[in-house]
């Protein structure tokens, strides 16, 4: 006999995995691809620094914080939707 919870658990973990993969992809873009393209922006200056340096140094840190906030908020909502929250 099939477990009625197994379908809900599979859906929960599939959505959790999808969220994690999307955010890891965003992290990859912020960590590697932005830095690889930064030298193209170095001809412009921002606050006295080359724009590529500024984007790589500050923009990626901001992106990491935003990714973390998005993960916490989306995972909390996902937990509530599937009844997996700790409350």
Secondary structure in CASP SS format (residue, H / E / C, confidence):
PFRMAT SS
TARGET T0000
AUTHOR 0000-0000-0000
METHOD secondary structure of the structure
MODEL  1
X C 1.00
X C 1.00
X C 1.00
X H 1.00
X H 1.00
X H 1.00
X H 1.00
X H 1.00
X H 1.00
X H 1.00
X H 1.00
X H 1.00
X H 1.00
X H 1.00
X H 1.00
X H 1.00
X H 1.00
X H 1.00
X H 1.00
X H 1.00
X H 1.00
X H 1.00
X H 1.00
X H 1.00
X H 1.00
X H 1.00
X H 1.00
X H 1.00
X H 1.00
X H 1.00
X H 1.00
X H 1.00
X H 1.00
X H 1.00
X H 1.00
X H 1.00
X H 1.00
X H 1.00
X H 1.00
X H 1.00
X H 1.00
X C 1.00
X C 1.00
X C 1.00
X E 1.00
X E 1.00
X C 1.00
X C 1.00
X E 1.00
X E 1.00
X H 1.00
X H 1.00
X H 1.00
X H 1.00
X H 1.00
X H 1.00
X H 1.00
X H 1.00
X H 1.00
X H 1.00
X H 1.00
X H 1.00
X H 1.00
X H 1.00
X H 1.00
X H 1.00
X H 1.00
X H 1.00
X H 1.00
X H 1.00
X H 1.00
X H 1.00
X H 1.00
X H 1.00
X H 1.00
X H 1.00
X H 1.00
X H 1.00
X H 1.00
X H 1.00
X H 1.00
X C 1.00
X C 1.00
X C 1.00
X C 1.00
X C 1.00
X C 1.00
END
